[in-house]
Amino acid sequence: MGDWVIGVLINLLGSIFINFGTNLLKLAHDERNFSARMKPIIYFQAWRIGILFFTIGNCLNFISFGYAAQSLLSAFGSIQFISNIGFAYFVLNKTVTIKLLLATAFVVAGNIFLVAFGNHQSPVYTTEQLGENYTNIVFLVYCISLVLVVIFHHSIYKRGKGHMLVPFSYAVVSGAIGSCSVLFAKSLSNILRLSLSSSVDGSGGGYSTLHSGFTYSMLLMFISTGGFWMARLNEGLSRFDAILIVPMFQIAWTFFSICTGFVYFVEYKVFDALRTTMFVLGMISVFVGIYLLAPEDDEVLKDGSLAVFKTSNLSQDVERRFMPSGQIRDIEIIWTRYADENC
Protein backbone atom coordinates (compact mmCIF):
# COMPACT_ATOMS: atom_id res chain seq x y z
CA MET A 1 0.00 0.00 0.00
CA GLY A 2 1.46 3.34 -1.06
CA ASP A 3 1.86 6.23 1.33
CA TRP A 4 -0.66 8.28 -0.64
CA VAL A 5 -3.35 5.63 -0.03
CA ILE A 6 -2.76 5.88 3.73
CA GLY A 7 -3.04 9.65 3.49
CA VAL A 8 -6.30 9.40 1.53
CA LEU A 9 -7.90 7.02 4.05
CA ILE A 10 -6.94 9.21 7.02
CA ASN A 11 -8.17 12.28 5.15
CA LEU A 12 -11.46 10.54 4.34
CA LEU A 13 -12.25 9.99 8.01
CA GLY A 14 -11.12 13.50 8.90
CA SER A 15 -13.32 15.07 6.21
CA ILE A 16 -16.42 13.26 7.47
CA PHE A 17 -15.67 14.38 11.03
CA ILE A 18 -15.21 17.99 9.90
CA ASN A 19 -18.49 18.05 7.98
CA PHE A 20 -20.40 16.47 10.87
CA GLY A 21 -18.94 19.06 13.23
CA THR A 22 -19.81 21.87 10.82
CA ASN A 23 -23.47 20.82 10.68
CA LEU A 24 -23.61 20.55 14.47
CA LEU A 25 -22.27 24.11 14.69
CA LYS A 26 -25.06 25.26 12.38
CA LEU A 27 -27.61 23.35 14.48
CA ALA A 28 -26.37 25.17 17.58
CA HIS A 29 -26.74 28.55 15.88
CA ASP A 30 -30.29 27.65 14.82
CA GLU A 31 -31.16 26.63 18.38
CA ARG A 32 -29.70 29.89 19.68
CA ASN A 33 -31.70 31.98 17.19
CA PHE A 34 -34.97 30.32 18.23
CA SER A 35 -34.30 30.39 21.97
CA ALA A 36 -36.03 32.93 24.21
CA ARG A 37 -32.77 34.21 25.63
CA MET A 38 -29.75 34.81 23.38
CA LYS A 39 -27.20 32.94 25.47
CA PRO A 40 -23.55 32.74 24.32
CA ILE A 41 -23.16 30.03 21.72
CA ILE A 42 -20.70 28.11 23.91
CA TYR A 43 -23.55 27.15 26.27
CA PHE A 44 -25.19 24.98 23.60
CA GLN A 45 -24.20 21.30 23.68
CA ALA A 46 -24.46 20.91 19.91
CA TRP A 47 -21.84 23.66 19.47
CA ARG A 48 -19.43 22.05 21.94
CA ILE A 49 -19.76 18.62 20.31
CA GLY A 50 -19.43 20.23 16.88
CA ILE A 51 -16.19 21.94 17.90
CA LEU A 52 -14.87 18.59 19.17
CA PHE A 53 -15.62 16.76 15.91
CA PHE A 54 -14.32 19.69 13.86
CA THR A 55 -11.04 19.70 15.83
CA ILE A 56 -10.53 15.92 15.62
CA GLY A 57 -11.24 15.98 11.89
CA ASN A 58 -8.68 18.73 11.32
CA CYS A 59 -6.09 16.80 13.35
CA LEU A 60 -6.65 13.73 11.16
CA ASN A 61 -6.34 15.86 8.04
CA PHE A 62 -3.15 17.37 9.44
CA ILE A 63 -1.63 13.90 9.80
CA SER A 64 -2.78 12.86 6.33
CA PHE A 65 -0.89 15.69 4.62
CA GLY A 66 2.38 14.07 5.61
CA TYR A 67 1.61 11.08 3.37
CA ALA A 68 0.11 12.49 0.15
CA ALA A 69 0.21 15.47 -2.19
CA GLN A 70 -1.66 18.58 -1.08
CA SER A 71 -3.62 18.86 -4.34
CA LEU A 72 -4.75 15.23 -4.09
CA LEU A 73 -6.02 15.47 -0.52
CA SER A 74 -7.58 18.89 -1.05
CA ALA A 75 -9.57 17.54 -4.00
CA PHE A 76 -10.56 14.45 -2.04
CA GLY A 77 -12.50 16.73 0.30
CA SER A 78 -15.41 16.20 -2.11
CA ILE A 79 -16.56 13.43 0.23
CA GLN A 80 -17.91 16.25 2.38
CA PHE A 81 -20.55 17.03 -0.24
CA ILE A 82 -21.98 13.54 0.15
CA SER A 83 -21.95 13.67 3.93
CA ASN A 84 -23.21 17.27 3.91
CA ILE A 85 -26.52 16.24 2.30
CA GLY A 86 -26.98 13.39 4.76
CA PHE A 87 -26.14 15.49 7.81
CA ALA A 88 -28.21 18.45 6.62
CA TYR A 89 -31.21 16.15 6.13
CA PHE A 90 -30.95 14.13 9.37
CA VAL A 91 -29.36 16.70 11.72
CA LEU A 92 -30.75 20.04 10.46
CA ASN A 93 -34.02 18.69 8.97
CA LYS A 94 -33.33 20.44 5.68
CA THR A 95 -35.18 19.65 2.46
CA VAL A 96 -32.87 18.03 -0.08
CA THR A 97 -34.08 18.78 -3.61
CA ILE A 98 -33.35 16.99 -6.88
CA LYS A 99 -31.45 20.06 -8.05
CA LEU A 100 -29.21 19.93 -4.99
CA LEU A 101 -28.53 16.22 -5.53
CA LEU A 102 -27.65 16.90 -9.18
CA ALA A 103 -25.34 19.75 -8.19
CA THR A 104 -23.64 17.57 -5.62
CA ALA A 105 -23.22 14.81 -8.22
CA PHE A 106 -21.43 17.24 -10.57
CA VAL A 107 -19.15 18.44 -7.79
CA VAL A 108 -18.30 14.93 -6.62
CA ALA A 109 -17.73 13.71 -10.20
CA GLY A 110 -15.40 16.64 -10.81
CA ASN A 111 -13.44 15.92 -7.66
CA ILE A 112 -13.19 12.23 -8.60
CA PHE A 113 -11.45 13.33 -11.80
CA LEU A 114 -9.16 15.57 -9.75
CA VAL A 115 -8.25 12.69 -7.46
CA ALA A 116 -7.86 10.06 -10.20
CA PHE A 117 -5.60 12.22 -12.36
CA GLY A 118 -3.94 14.22 -9.61
CA ASN A 119 -0.46 13.93 -8.13
CA HIS A 120 0.11 10.59 -6.38
CA GLN A 121 3.63 11.32 -5.21
CA SER A 122 4.46 11.86 -1.54
CA PRO A 123 8.08 13.08 -1.21
CA VAL A 124 9.56 14.16 2.12
CA TYR A 125 11.21 17.59 2.04
CA THR A 126 14.00 18.88 4.26
CA THR A 127 13.50 22.14 6.17
CA GLU A 128 15.97 23.81 3.80
CA GLN A 129 13.90 22.78 0.77
CA LEU A 130 10.70 23.99 2.41
CA GLY A 131 12.30 27.35 3.19
CA GLU A 132 13.52 27.76 -0.39
CA ASN A 133 10.02 27.08 -1.72
CA TYR A 134 8.60 29.92 0.40
CA THR A 135 11.03 32.40 -1.19
CA ASN A 136 10.50 31.14 -4.74
CA ILE A 137 9.57 34.01 -7.10
CA VAL A 138 6.62 32.08 -8.58
CA PHE A 139 5.18 31.44 -5.13
CA LEU A 140 5.60 35.10 -4.16
CA VAL A 141 3.73 36.21 -7.31
CA TYR A 142 0.97 33.76 -6.43
CA CYS A 143 0.72 35.23 -2.91
CA ILE A 144 0.35 38.74 -4.35
CA SER A 145 -2.41 37.50 -6.65
CA LEU A 146 -4.11 35.90 -3.67
CA VAL A 147 -4.07 39.19 -1.78
CA LEU A 148 -5.70 40.97 -4.74
CA VAL A 149 -8.44 38.33 -4.90
CA VAL A 150 -9.14 38.74 -1.19
CA ILE A 151 -9.36 42.55 -1.46
CA PHE A 152 -11.70 42.36 -4.46
CA HIS A 153 -14.14 39.87 -2.93
CA HIS A 154 -14.07 41.54 0.47
CA SER A 155 -15.20 44.79 -1.16
CA ILE A 156 -18.07 42.90 -2.85
CA TYR A 157 -19.11 41.40 0.48
CA LYS A 158 -19.01 44.81 2.19
CA ARG A 159 -21.35 46.29 -0.43
CA GLY A 160 -23.85 43.54 0.44
CA LYS A 161 -25.62 43.43 -2.94
CA GLY A 162 -26.64 40.14 -4.55
CA HIS A 163 -28.24 37.33 -2.57
CA MET A 164 -25.83 34.77 -4.09
CA LEU A 165 -22.80 37.01 -4.61
CA VAL A 166 -22.56 38.01 -0.94
CA PRO A 167 -22.14 34.48 0.51
CA PHE A 168 -19.93 33.49 -2.45
CA SER A 169 -17.56 36.43 -1.85
CA TYR A 170 -17.59 35.66 1.87
CA ALA A 171 -16.59 32.06 1.12
CA VAL A 172 -13.86 33.11 -1.34
CA VAL A 173 -12.19 35.41 1.19
CA SER A 174 -12.46 32.73 3.86
CA GLY A 175 -11.11 30.00 1.60
CA ALA A 176 -8.28 32.08 0.12
CA ILE A 177 -6.83 32.89 3.54
CA GLY A 178 -8.02 29.84 5.49
CA SER A 179 -6.68 27.37 2.93
CA CYS A 180 -3.17 28.67 3.58
CA SER A 181 -3.39 26.71 6.82
CA VAL A 182 -3.29 23.58 4.62
CA LEU A 183 0.10 24.63 3.28
CA PHE A 184 1.46 25.30 6.75
CA ALA A 185 -0.07 22.04 8.03
CA LYS A 186 1.55 20.17 5.14
CA SER A 187 4.90 21.75 5.99
CA LEU A 188 4.56 20.88 9.70
CA SER A 189 3.40 17.35 8.93
CA ASN A 190 6.36 16.94 6.57
CA ILE A 191 8.77 18.14 9.29
CA LEU A 192 7.23 15.73 11.79
CA ARG A 193 7.51 12.82 9.37
CA LEU A 194 11.10 13.83 8.55
CA SER A 195 12.09 13.95 12.21
CA LEU A 196 10.52 10.55 12.92
CA SER A 197 12.17 8.87 9.95
CA SER A 198 15.53 10.47 10.75
CA SER A 199 15.37 9.20 14.34
CA VAL A 200 14.52 5.66 13.24
CA ASP A 201 17.15 5.21 10.53
CA GLY A 202 19.80 7.36 12.25
CA SER A 203 20.33 9.57 9.21
CA GLY A 204 20.74 12.68 11.32
CA GLY A 205 18.56 15.56 12.31
CA GLY A 206 16.04 13.63 14.34
CA TYR A 207 13.82 15.54 16.73
CA SER A 208 16.13 18.57 16.59
CA THR A 209 14.30 19.68 13.43
CA LEU A 210 11.18 20.20 15.56
CA HIS A 211 12.91 22.92 17.58
CA SER A 212 14.07 25.09 14.68
CA GLY A 213 12.88 28.66 14.10
CA PHE A 214 11.34 27.59 10.80
CA THR A 215 9.17 25.00 12.54
CA TYR A 216 7.92 27.50 15.11
CA SER A 217 7.14 30.07 12.41
CA MET A 218 5.13 27.45 10.48
CA LEU A 219 3.26 26.58 13.67
CA LEU A 220 2.42 30.24 14.30
CA MET A 221 1.18 30.73 10.73
CA PHE A 222 -0.85 27.53 10.91
CA ILE A 223 -2.57 28.63 14.13
CA SER A 224 -3.24 32.12 12.73
CA THR A 225 -4.73 31.02 9.40
CA GLY A 226 -6.53 28.06 10.97
CA GLY A 227 -8.03 30.34 13.62
CA PHE A 228 -9.15 32.75 10.91
CA TRP A 229 -10.82 29.90 8.99
CA MET A 230 -12.58 28.66 12.12
CA ALA A 231 -13.83 32.15 13.01
CA ARG A 232 -15.10 32.81 9.49
CA LEU A 233 -16.75 29.41 9.32
CA ASN A 234 -18.51 30.00 12.62
CA GLU A 235 -19.67 33.47 11.53
CA GLY A 236 -20.73 32.25 8.10
CA LEU A 237 -22.90 29.52 9.58
CA SER A 238 -24.70 32.11 11.69
CA ARG A 239 -25.29 34.40 8.68
CA PHE A 240 -26.18 32.01 5.86
CA ASP A 241 -27.97 28.71 5.38
CA ALA A 242 -25.73 25.67 5.90
CA ILE A 243 -26.89 23.79 2.82
CA LEU A 244 -25.78 26.80 0.72
CA ILE A 245 -22.71 28.14 2.51
CA VAL A 246 -21.05 24.81 3.44
CA PRO A 247 -20.56 23.71 -0.20
CA MET A 248 -19.32 27.21 -1.06
CA PHE A 249 -16.82 27.05 1.78
CA GLN A 250 -15.62 23.63 0.64
CA ILE A 251 -15.33 24.69 -3.01
CA ALA A 252 -13.27 27.77 -2.13
CA TRP A 253 -11.14 25.76 0.30
CA THR A 254 -10.53 23.00 -2.26
CA PHE A 255 -9.76 25.33 -5.15
CA PHE A 256 -7.24 27.50 -3.30
CA SER A 257 -5.65 24.51 -1.57
CA ILE A 258 -5.05 22.85 -4.95
CA CYS A 259 -3.63 26.04 -6.44
CA THR A 260 -1.32 26.59 -3.47
CA GLY A 261 -0.06 22.99 -3.60
CA PHE A 262 0.55 23.27 -7.33
CA VAL A 263 2.63 26.43 -6.97
CA TYR A 264 4.49 25.77 -3.72
CA PHE A 265 5.31 22.07 -4.14
CA VAL A 266 5.48 22.30 -7.97
CA GLU A 267 3.03 19.40 -8.16
CA TYR A 268 2.05 20.23 -11.73
CA LYS A 269 5.36 18.80 -13.04
CA VAL A 270 3.93 15.25 -13.05
CA PHE A 271 1.08 16.27 -15.39
CA ASP A 272 1.09 15.17 -19.02
CA ALA A 273 -1.47 16.12 -21.69
CA LEU A 274 -4.02 13.49 -20.57
CA ARG A 275 -3.76 14.35 -16.89
CA THR A 276 -4.02 18.06 -17.60
CA THR A 277 -7.13 17.57 -19.75
CA MET A 278 -8.87 15.37 -17.17
CA PHE A 279 -7.94 17.78 -14.39
CA VAL A 280 -9.45 20.73 -16.30
CA LEU A 281 -12.60 18.70 -16.98
CA GLY A 282 -12.83 17.96 -13.30
CA MET A 283 -12.63 21.66 -12.44
CA ILE A 284 -15.34 22.45 -15.02
CA SER A 285 -17.60 19.82 -13.47
CA VAL A 286 -17.02 21.35 -10.05
CA PHE A 287 -17.96 24.84 -11.28
CA VAL A 288 -21.13 23.47 -12.93
CA GLY A 289 -22.05 22.03 -9.55
CA ILE A 290 -21.50 25.42 -7.93
CA TYR A 291 -23.82 27.03 -10.47
CA LEU A 292 -26.54 24.45 -9.81
CA LEU A 293 -26.22 25.03 -6.07
CA ALA A 294 -27.52 28.58 -6.51
CA PRO A 295 -31.22 28.98 -5.58
CA GLU A 296 -33.60 30.72 -7.99
CA ASP A 297 -34.07 34.50 -7.75
CA ASP A 298 -37.56 34.21 -6.26
CA GLU A 299 -36.79 31.23 -4.05
CA VAL A 300 -37.43 31.57 -0.34
CA LEU A 301 -36.02 28.95 1.94
CA LYS A 302 -38.62 27.34 4.15
CA ASP A 303 -36.66 27.82 7.34
CA GLY A 304 -36.54 31.59 6.86
CA SER A 305 -32.76 31.76 6.99
CA LEU A 306 -32.67 33.37 3.56
CA ALA A 307 -35.54 35.49 2.30
CA VAL A 308 -36.02 37.91 -0.56
CA PHE A 309 -38.84 40.45 -0.53
CA LYS A 310 -40.16 43.18 -2.81
CA THR A 311 -42.63 45.98 -2.22
CA SER A 312 -45.30 46.74 -4.79
CA ASN A 313 -46.09 50.25 -3.49
CA LEU A 314 -42.65 51.69 -4.24
CA SER A 315 -41.23 52.81 -7.56
CA GLN A 316 -38.36 50.38 -7.23
CA ASP A 317 -37.67 47.22 -5.31
CA VAL A 318 -36.24 47.38 -1.84
CA GLU A 319 -32.68 46.21 -1.76
CA ARG A 320 -32.31 42.52 -0.98
CA ARG A 321 -31.00 41.63 2.45
CA PHE A 322 -30.15 38.53 4.44
CA MET A 323 -32.44 38.53 7.47
CA PRO A 324 -34.98 36.34 9.29
CA SER A 325 -38.39 36.08 7.66
CA GLY A 326 -40.10 37.45 10.79
CA GLN A 327 -38.09 40.67 10.52
CA ILE A 328 -39.00 40.93 6.84
CA ARG A 329 -42.73 40.61 7.67
CA ASP A 330 -42.39 43.49 10.15
CA ILE A 331 -40.76 45.65 7.48
CA GLU A 332 -43.51 44.80 4.98
CA ILE A 333 -46.18 45.82 7.52
CA ILE A 334 -44.43 49.15 8.11
CA TRP A 335 -44.19 49.84 4.38
CA THR A 336 -47.85 48.91 3.88
CA ARG A 337 -49.00 51.31 6.59
CA TYR A 338 -46.76 54.02 5.17
CA ALA A 339 -48.26 53.54 1.68
CA ASP A 340 -51.82 53.58 3.01
CA GLU A 341 -51.24 56.83 4.89
CA ASN A 342 -49.70 58.56 1.90
CA CYS A 343 -51.99 57.41 -0.91
Salt bridges, closest charged atoms under 4 A:
ASP3 OD2 - ARG193 NH2 2.58
ASP30 OD1 - LYS26 NZ 3.52
GLU235 OE2 - ARG239 NE 2.88
ASP241 OD1 - LYS94 NZ 2.79
GLU296 OE2 - LYS99 NZ 3.21
ASP297 OD1 - HIS163 NE2 3.87
ASP297 OD1 - ARG320 NH1 3.71
ASP303 OD2 - LYS94 NZ 2.24
ASP317 OD2 - LYS310 NZ 3.93
GLU319 OE1 - ARG321 NH2 2.51
